[in-house]
Amino acid sequence: MRRLVRVLVLVALAYPALVIVLGLAYLAVPPVSTLMIGRWLGGQGAERSYVRLADMSPHLPAAVIASEDARYCQHGGVDWTALRDVMEDADEDGPSRGASTIPMQVAKNLFLWPGRSYARKAVELPVALFLDLIWSKRRMIEIYLNVAEWGDGVFGAEAAAQRHFRKSARDLTRAEAALLASALPNPFRRNPARPSARQRAAAATIAARVPDTPLGCIR
């Protein structure tokens, strides 16, 4: 029992240090997600070619922000109003919906495990706040678009553009960017290259939201 307590204490002390060190390193070094690491350790492949935000079509970050986090340029990593609403609606099994901002999703992708629980959310929040503090909004969205999963083993905008549209992320059209954004909530069931009528409607809604979504922080 004492040994277990010691291990837990060491983990509790080491984890924040790991987040700080890697968070600072990722200011300059392309990061990898925990899902990518898990695939490599399991002998599975992971497609990913890191590209700068300047080398992506501007339609992609615009569509993803409009879809995933419309207040991205306004909050400091956590949208407290949306999070409060989700917590009020939660049951004993935890939140039924996410209300995750892009920084929170980056925190999960780089430092946490998948799934929904109060325990994970409790760790996710301070990590997201820390990352939003040390990274610019441009860096945050660039990293998100390079670690997001767009299919089985397909990570990042470049691999997604090549897999689904056979072109570089730089050349994505407004419609293709909206289709990629529409797939993010469930990339295993939503195929941007062969979208259902429902997914096409969702992509059209995303494209329509872009003009009303503040994007100055990434320009």
C-alpha positions in Angstrom: 0.0 0.0 0.0 2.8 2.4 0.9 4.5 1.6 -2.4 1.3 2.4 -4.3 1.0 5.7 -2.5 4.6 6.6 -3.3 3.9 5.8 -7.0 0.8 7.9 -7.0 2.6 10.8 -5.4 5.4 10.6 -7.9 3.0 10.5 -10.8 1.1 13.5 -9.4 4.4 15.4 -9.1 5.9 14.3 -12.5 2.8 14.9 -14.6 2.6 18.7 -14.2 6.4 18.9 -14.9 5.9 16.8 -18.1 3.1 19.1 -19.3 5.3 22.2 -18.7 8.4 20.8 -20.4 6.5 19.4 -23.4 4.3 22.4 -23.6 7.3 24.7 -23.9 9.1 22.3 -26.3 6.0 22.3 -28.5 6.4 26.0 -29.1 9.0 24.9 -31.7 8.9 21.1 -32.0 6.0 19.4 -33.9 4.0 17.4 -31.3 2.6 13.9 -31.4 -0.7 12.9 -29.9 -1.2 10.1 -27.3 -3.3 8.3 -29.9 -0.4 8.4 -32.4 2.0 7.1 -29.7 -0.5 4.3 -28.9 -0.7 3.2 -32.5 3.1 3.1 -32.9 3.5 1.1 -29.6 0.8 -1.3 -30.9 2.6 -1.8 -34.2 0.0 0.1 -36.2 0.7 2.9 -38.7 -0.2 6.5 -38.3 -0.3 8.9 -41.3 0.9 12.5 -40.5 2.8 15.1 -42.3 3.2 18.2 -40.1 2.5 21.5 -42.0 2.5 25.1 -40.9 -0.7 27.0 -40.7 0.6 29.3 -43.4 0.9 26.2 -45.7 -2.8 25.2 -45.2 -5.8 26.6 -47.0 -7.2 29.4 -44.9 -10.6 27.8 -45.4 -9.7 24.9 -43.1 -8.9 26.7 -39.8 -11.9 29.0 -40.4 -14.2 26.1 -40.9 -12.9 24.1 -37.9 -13.1 27.1 -35.6 -16.7 27.9 -36.8 -17.6 24.2 -36.2 -15.7 23.3 -33.0 -15.2 26.5 -31.1 -16.9 29.7 -32.3 -15.6 31.7 -29.3 -12.0 30.5 -29.9 -10.6 34.1 -30.2 -12.5 35.3 -27.2 -11.9 32.8 -24.4 -8.7 31.9 -22.5 -8.7 28.2 -23.2 -12.0 27.3 -21.5 -15.5 28.5 -22.4 -16.8 28.7 -18.8 -20.4 29.5 -19.8 -20.6 26.5 -22.1 -18.9 24.2 -19.6 -21.3 25.3 -16.8 -24.3 24.4 -19.0 -22.8 21.0 -19.7 -22.1 20.3 -16.1 -25.7 21.2 -15.1 -27.0 18.7 -17.7 -24.7 15.9 -16.7 -25.8 12.7 -14.9 -24.1 10.2 -12.7 -22.2 8.8 -15.7 -20.6 12.1 -16.5 -21.2 14.7 -19.2 -23.2 13.5 -22.1 -21.8 16.2 -24.4 -18.4 17.9 -24.6 -18.4 21.7 -24.7 -14.7 21.2 -25.3 -12.8 24.2 -26.7 -10.0 23.7 -29.2 -7.4 24.2 -26.4 -9.2 21.5 -24.3 -9.2 19.1 -27.3 -5.5 19.8 -27.8 -4.9 19.1 -24.1 -6.7 15.8 -24.4 -5.0 14.8 -27.7 -1.4 15.6 -26.4 -1.6 14.7 -22.7 -4.7 12.7 -21.8 -6.8 9.6 -22.6 -10.0 9.4 -24.7 -13.4 9.2 -23.2 -15.7 11.4 -21.0 -15.4 11.5 -17.3 -15.2 14.1 -14.5 -11.7 12.9 -13.7 -10.4 13.6 -17.2 -12.2 16.9 -17.4 -10.6 17.9 -14.1 -7.1 17.4 -15.5 -8.0 18.7 -19.0 -9.0 22.2 -17.8 -5.8 23.3 -16.2 -3.7 21.8 -19.0 -5.9 23.7 -21.6 -5.5 27.0 -19.6 -1.7 26.5 -19.4 -1.4 25.8 -23.1 -3.5 28.8 -24.0 -1.3 30.9 -21.8 2.0 29.9 -23.4 1.0 29.4 -27.0 -0.4 32.0 -29.4 -3.8 31.3 -30.9 -2.2 30.7 -34.3 0.1 28.1 -32.7 -2.8 26.4 -30.9 -4.9 26.0 -34.0 -1.9 24.9 -36.1 -1.1 22.1 -33.6 -4.8 21.1 -33.4 -5.0 20.8 -37.2 -1.9 18.6 -37.1 -2.9 16.2 -34.4 -6.7 15.9 -35.0 -7.7 12.4 -36.2 -9.6 12.2 -39.6 -10.0 8.5 -39.9 -8.3 5.3 -38.8 -4.6 6.2 -38.4 -5.1 9.5 -40.4 -3.8 12.4 -38.3 -3.6 16.1 -39.3 -4.8 18.2 -42.1 -2.2 17.2 -44.7 -2.8 13.4 -44.3 -6.6 14.1 -44.3 -6.5 16.2 -47.4 -4.4 13.6 -49.2 -6.5 10.7 -48.0 -9.9 12.1 -48.7 -9.4 14.6 -51.6 -6.0 13.5 -53.1 -4.6 17.0 -52.7 -2.5 19.1 -50.3 -4.1 20.9 -47.4 -2.9 24.1 -49.1 -5.3 23.5 -52.0 -8.5 22.6 -50.1 -11.6 24.5 -51.3 -14.1 26.1 -48.9 -16.5 23.2 -49.5 -13.8 20.6 -48.8 -12.6 22.4 -45.7 -16.2 22.4 -44.4 -16.6 18.7 -45.1 -13.4 18.0 -43.1 -14.6 20.1 -40.2 -18.0 18.3 -40.3 -16.2 14.9 -39.9 -14.3 15.8 -36.7 -17.0 14.9 -34.2 -16.9 11.3 -35.4 -14.2 10.7 -38.1 -14.8 7.0 -38.1 -18.4 7.3 -39.2 -18.2 10.5 -41.3 -16.2 10.3 -44.5 -15.5 13.7 -46.1 -14.9 12.1 -49.5 -18.2 10.3 -49.5 -20.5 12.4 -47.2 -24.1 11.4 -46.5 -26.8 14.0 -47.1 -26.8 14.7 -43.4 -23.1 15.4 -43.4 -23.4 17.6 -46.5 -26.0 19.6 -44.7 -23.8 19.9 -41.6 -20.9 21.1 -43.8 -23.1 23.7 -45.4 -24.1 25.0 -42.0 -20.5 25.2 -41.0 -19.6 27.2 -44.1 -22.5 29.6 -43.4 -21.2 30.2 -39.9 -17.7 31.2 -41.0 -18.4 34.9 -41.9 -19.9 35.4 -38.4 -17.0 33.7 -36.5 -14.3 36.0 -35.2 -11.0 34.9 -36.7 -8.7 37.8 -36.2 -6.6 36.0 -33.6 -5.2 33.6 -36.1 -4.3 36.1 -38.8 
